Amino acid sequence: MPDAPAVYLSNISHVVGDPVALDALEDTEVRKAMATLADEGLVQCRVTDASVPDLAGAAASTALGSPDRRTEPDTAIYCSDTPTPVPPGPEVWRLNTGLGLPRVPVLRVAGGECGNLGLGLRVARAMVMAEGLGSVLLVTADRSVGDTRYLPDGLTVLSDGAAACLVTAEPPAGGFAVHRMAVSVQADAVAAGIGMQTARTTLSGISRAVRRLFADASVTPEDCRYLVTGNYGTAIQSLFAAAVGLPQTVVRAPLREAMGHCFSADVLMNLETLRVDGELDPGDRLLLLTTGSRGWTVTLAEYLG
């Protein structure tokens, strides 16, 4: 994979529901798994009645900046897999009008589950590079609408929230360069919860993406300071690290305890938290891992400072 010109990621923002302790949830499956979840580092999740488009709009509005210095993107990418009673078209238009951007094209990305951020970022990067766009608004939003918030194959609990950022052709005053991306898919994988078969599928899928990412690259995974993941249990993060070929000590998901697993928004939220908390130095290389049950995207990024 030859090196391509970087695109840039900045203006990360997020909106989440109210904090709720796991033992306060009226959720039978979560109650049954309380001991496991505690061992895996989960304490609470985030819950809201806000609609998914409204969550997306709130996060996106902040990413676009204050009204007097607002960025109007060339296009927007909206990632969500949450089923709603509203058809996809009106849901997208609701985001347009809510942002006051009725003439900005919005592309809907779905099907990647909690890995939708990687798919959306890949599309945004390609559009900036191929079409010469100046900026793309990327937003991902989801809510838990099933019978339980417990996610056994992630050893985690689902939360409601959204995250957004800008993907640009020019370097921002602060943010990240996105140098390379690679994706791996196993569409015929069997959904079997946590177990050896799921672990083998995950290991194989992530390893394939990592090999593609670093093929012909001038750097290796060992040159990356952190592996930034979603808010999964520690056992799952250990599996991720093994698949990448790095020690678990480099895995970072700083919002896991406070946020639970906010679907595809986790990685953006964790990346911004590392920046705000001063955990990054200019020039740090980072691996961003976004994961679904049948697809995995790995991104090589660099903190600009």
C-alpha positions as CSV (number, residue, x, y, z in Angstrom):
1,M,0.0,0.0,0.0
2,P,1.9,3.1,-1.2
3,D,1.8,6.3,1.0
4,A,-0.9,8.8,0.0
5,P,-1.2,12.4,1.0
6,A,-2.5,12.9,4.5
7,V,-5.9,14.2,5.3
8,Y,-6.6,15.8,8.6
9,L,-9.0,15.2,11.5
10,S,-10.0,17.9,14.0
11,N,-12.9,19.6,15.9
12,I,-13.9,16.4,17.6
13,S,-17.0,16.7,19.7
14,H,-19.4,14.4,21.4
15,V,-22.8,14.2,23.1
16,V,-23.9,11.4,25.3
17,G,-26.8,10.5,27.6
18,D,-27.0,10.8,31.3
19,P,-24.8,8.5,33.5
20,V,-26.5,5.5,35.0
21,A,-24.9,2.9,37.3
22,L,-25.1,-0.5,35.8
23,D,-26.8,-1.9,38.9
24,A,-29.5,0.7,38.5
25,L,-30.5,-0.5,35.0
26,E,-33.7,-2.4,34.6
27,D,-31.9,-4.9,32.4
28,T,-32.0,-8.6,33.3
29,E,-29.0,-9.5,31.1
30,V,-26.8,-6.7,32.6
31,R,-27.8,-7.8,36.1
32,K,-26.8,-11.4,35.3
33,A,-23.4,-10.2,34.0
34,M,-22.6,-7.7,36.8
35,A,-19.6,-9.6,38.2
36,T,-18.1,-10.1,34.7
37,L,-18.7,-6.4,33.8
38,A,-17.0,-5.3,37.0
39,D,-14.0,-7.5,36.3
40,E,-13.8,-6.0,32.8
41,G,-13.8,-2.4,34.0
42,L,-17.4,-1.3,33.3
43,V,-19.1,0.8,35.9
44,Q,-21.9,2.8,34.2
45,C,-23.4,3.6,30.9
46,R,-25.1,6.6,29.3
47,V,-28.9,6.7,28.6
48,T,-31.1,9.2,26.8
49,D,-34.5,9.5,25.2
50,A,-33.1,11.9,22.6
51,S,-33.5,10.7,19.0
52,V,-30.5,9.6,17.0
53,P,-30.7,12.4,14.5
54,D,-30.9,14.9,17.4
55,L,-27.8,13.3,19.0
56,A,-26.0,13.5,15.7
57,G,-27.1,17.1,15.2
58,A,-25.9,18.2,18.6
59,A,-22.5,16.7,18.2
60,A,-22.1,17.9,14.6
61,S,-23.2,21.5,15.5
62,T,-20.3,21.7,18.0
63,A,-17.8,20.2,15.5
64,L,-18.8,22.9,13.0
65,G,-17.8,25.7,15.5
66,S,-19.4,28.7,17.0
67,P,-22.1,30.6,14.9
68,D,-19.8,33.5,14.2
69,R,-16.9,31.3,13.0
70,R,-18.8,28.4,11.6
71,T,-17.4,26.0,9.1
72,E,-19.7,25.0,6.3
73,P,-18.5,21.6,5.0
74,D,-18.6,20.6,1.4
75,T,-20.5,17.4,2.3
76,A,-21.4,15.4,5.4
77,I,-21.3,11.7,6.2
78,Y,-23.8,10.4,8.8
79,C,-23.1,7.0,10.3
80,S,-25.8,5.0,12.2
81,D,-27.1,1.5,12.4
82,T,-29.9,2.3,14.9
83,P,-33.3,1.3,13.5
84,T,-35.8,4.1,13.7
85,P,-39.4,4.5,12.5
86,V,-38.3,7.3,10.2
87,P,-37.1,6.2,6.7
88,P,-33.4,7.0,5.9
89,G,-34.3,9.9,3.6
90,P,-36.3,12.0,6.1
91,E,-33.8,11.1,8.9
92,V,-30.9,12.6,6.8
93,W,-33.0,15.7,5.9
94,R,-33.7,16.2,9.6
95,L,-30.0,16.3,10.2
96,N,-29.6,18.8,7.4
97,T,-32.3,21.2,8.5
98,G,-31.3,20.8,12.2
99,L,-27.8,22.0,11.4
100,G,-29.1,24.9,9.2
101,L,-27.3,23.4,6.2
102,P,-30.2,22.3,3.9
103,R,-28.0,22.5,0.8
104,V,-25.1,20.4,2.1
105,P,-25.2,16.8,0.6
106,V,-25.3,14.1,3.3
107,L,-24.2,10.6,2.7
108,R,-25.5,7.8,5.0
109,V,-23.1,5.1,6.0
110,A,-24.4,2.0,7.7
111,G,-23.9,-1.7,8.1
112,G,-20.6,-1.7,10.0
113,E,-22.2,-1.8,13.4
114,C,-19.8,-0.4,16.0
115,G,-17.2,-0.1,13.3
116,N,-19.1,2.5,11.3
117,L,-16.7,5.2,12.2
118,G,-13.9,3.5,10.3
119,L,-16.1,3.1,7.2
120,G,-17.3,6.7,7.4
121,L,-13.7,8.0,7.8
122,R,-12.6,5.9,4.9
123,V,-15.3,7.5,2.7
124,A,-14.5,11.0,4.0
125,R,-10.8,10.5,3.3
126,A,-11.5,9.2,-0.2
127,M,-13.8,12.1,-1.0
128,V,-11.3,14.7,0.2
129,M,-8.5,13.1,-1.8
130,A,-10.4,12.2,-5.0
131,E,-12.8,15.1,-5.3
132,G,-10.6,17.9,-3.9
133,L,-13.1,18.8,-1.2
134,G,-12.0,21.2,1.5
135,S,-13.8,19.7,4.4
136,V,-16.2,16.8,5.2
137,L,-18.3,16.7,8.4
138,L,-18.2,13.1,9.8
139,V,-20.8,12.2,12.5
140,T,-21.8,8.9,14.0
141,A,-24.7,8.4,16.4
142,D,-26.6,5.4,17.9
143,R,-28.8,4.4,20.7
144,S,-29.6,1.1,22.4
145,V,-33.1,0.1,21.3
146,G,-33.0,-3.7,21.9
147,D,-34.1,-5.8,24.9
148,T,-30.7,-5.4,26.6
149,R,-27.7,-3.2,26.7
150,Y,-25.3,-6.1,27.5
151,L,-23.0,-6.9,24.6
152,P,-21.5,-10.3,25.4
153,D,-19.1,-10.5,22.5
154,G,-17.6,-7.2,23.6
155,L,-17.9,-7.8,27.4
156,T,-19.4,-4.3,27.6
157,V,-22.6,-2.3,28.0
158,L,-24.1,-0.2,25.2
159,S,-24.6,3.6,25.7
160,D,-26.4,6.3,23.8
161,G,-24.4,9.0,22.2
162,A,-22.9,10.7,19.2
163,A,-19.5,12.0,18.1
164,A,-18.4,14.2,15.2
165,C,-15.4,15.7,13.6
166,L,-14.1,17.5,10.5
167,V,-12.0,15.8,7.9
168,T,-10.0,18.4,5.9
169,A,-7.5,18.7,3.1
170,E,-5.4,21.3,4.9
171,P,-3.8,20.9,8.4
172,P,-5.9,22.4,11.2
173,A,-4.4,24.5,14.0
174,G,-4.6,21.3,16.1
175,G,-5.7,17.8,15.4
176,F,-4.5,14.7,13.7
177,A,-3.1,13.6,10.3
178,V,-4.6,10.5,8.8
179,H,-1.9,8.7,6.8
180,R,-3.2,5.3,6.0
181,M,-6.3,3.1,6.4
182,A,-7.1,-0.6,5.8
183,V,-10.2,-2.6,6.2
184,S,-10.9,-6.3,6.6
185,V,-14.2,-8.1,6.3
186,Q,-15.5,-11.6,7.2
187,A,-19.2,-11.3,6.1
188,D,-19.8,-15.1,6.7
189,A,-18.6,-15.1,10.3
190,V,-20.9,-16.8,12.7
191,A,-22.2,-14.6,15.5
192,A,-21.6,-16.8,18.5
193,G,-21.1,-14.4,21.4
194,I,-17.8,-14.5,23.2
195,G,-15.9,-17.8,22.6
196,M,-13.0,-19.3,20.8
197,Q,-14.6,-19.1,17.3
198,T,-15.4,-15.4,17.8
199,A,-11.8,-14.8,19.1
200,R,-10.2,-16.5,16.1
201,T,-12.4,-14.5,13.7
202,T,-11.5,-11.3,15.4
203,L,-7.8,-12.1,15.5
204,S,-7.7,-13.1,11.9
205,G,-9.7,-10.1,10.7
206,I,-7.7,-7.5,12.5
207,S,-4.4,-9.1,11.6
208,R,-5.3,-9.0,7.9
209,A,-6.2,-5.3,8.2
210,V,-2.9,-4.5,10.0
211,R,-0.8,-6.4,7.4
212,R,-2.5,-4.4,4.6
213,L,-2.0,-1.1,6.5
214,F,1.7,-1.6,6.9
215,A,2.5,-3.2,3.6
216,D,5.3,-1.2,2.0
217,A,5.0,1.4,4.8
218,S,8.1,3.1,6.3
219,V,6.8,2.5,9.8
220,T,5.7,-0.6,11.8
221,P,3.1,-1.1,14.5
222,E,5.9,-0.8,17.1
223,D,6.4,2.8,16.0
224,C,2.9,3.7,17.3
225,R,2.6,5.0,20.8
226,Y,-1.0,3.9,21.4
227,L,-3.6,1.6,20.1
228,V,-6.9,3.5,20.5
229,T,-10.0,1.2,20.7
230,G,-13.6,1.2,21.6
231,N,-14.8,0.8,25.1
232,Y,-14.8,-2.9,25.4
233,G,-13.8,-5.1,28.3
234,T,-10.1,-5.7,29.2
235,A,-10.2,-9.2,27.8
236,I,-11.3,-8.0,24.5
237,Q,-8.7,-5.2,24.5
238,S,-6.1,-7.8,25.1
239,L,-7.3,-9.7,22.1
240,F,-7.1,-6.5,20.0
241,A,-3.5,-5.9,21.1
242,A,-2.5,-9.5,20.2
243,A,-4.1,-9.2,16.8
244,V,-2.1,-6.0,16.1
245,G,1.1,-7.4,17.6
246,L,1.5,-4.9,20.4
247,P,1.4,-5.3,24.2
248,Q,-1.8,-4.6,26.0
249,T,0.0,-1.7,27.8
250,V,-0.3,0.5,24.7
251,V,-4.1,0.1,24.5
252,R,-6.0,3.2,25.3
253,A,-9.8,3.6,25.9
254,P,-9.9,6.2,28.7
255,L,-13.7,6.7,28.7
256,R,-14.6,3.0,29.1
257,E,-15.5,3.3,32.8
258,A,-17.3,6.6,32.6
259,M,-19.1,6.1,29.2
260,G,-19.6,2.4,28.5
261,H,-19.6,1.5,24.9
262,C,-21.1,4.3,22.7
263,F,-21.2,2.2,19.6
264,S,-19.1,3.7,16.8
265,A,-18.5,7.0,18.7
266,D,-16.0,5.5,21.2
267,V,-12.8,6.0,19.2
268,L,-13.3,9.6,18.4
269,M,-14.2,10.3,22.0
270,N,-11.2,8.5,23.3
271,L,-8.9,10.2,20.9
272,E,-10.1,13.6,21.9
273,T,-9.8,12.7,25.6
274,L,-6.2,11.7,25.2
275,R,-5.5,15.0,23.5
276,V,-7.3,17.1,26.1
277,D,-5.7,15.2,29.0
278,G,-2.2,15.9,27.7
279,E,-1.5,12.2,27.0
280,L,-0.1,13.0,23.5
281,D,3.0,14.6,22.2
282,P,3.4,16.2,18.7
283,G,4.5,13.6,16.3
284,D,3.0,10.6,18.2
285,R,1.9,7.9,15.8
286,L,-1.4,6.2,16.8
287,L,-3.3,3.2,15.6
288,L,-7.1,3.7,15.7
289,L,-9.1,0.4,15.7
290,T,-12.8,0.4,14.9
291,T,-14.6,-2.9,15.1
292,G,-17.8,-4.6,14.2
293,S,-18.7,-8.3,14.5
294,R,-17.7,-8.9,10.8
295,G,-15.5,-6.0,9.8
296,W,-12.5,-4.2,11.2
297,T,-10.8,-0.9,10.1
298,V,-7.3,0.2,11.2
299,T,-6.1,3.7,10.8
300,L,-2.6,5.1,11.1
301,A,-2.8,8.6,12.5
302,E,-0.3,11.2,13.8
303,Y,-0.9,13.8,16.5
304,L,0.0,17.3,15.2
305,G,-0.1,19.1,18.5
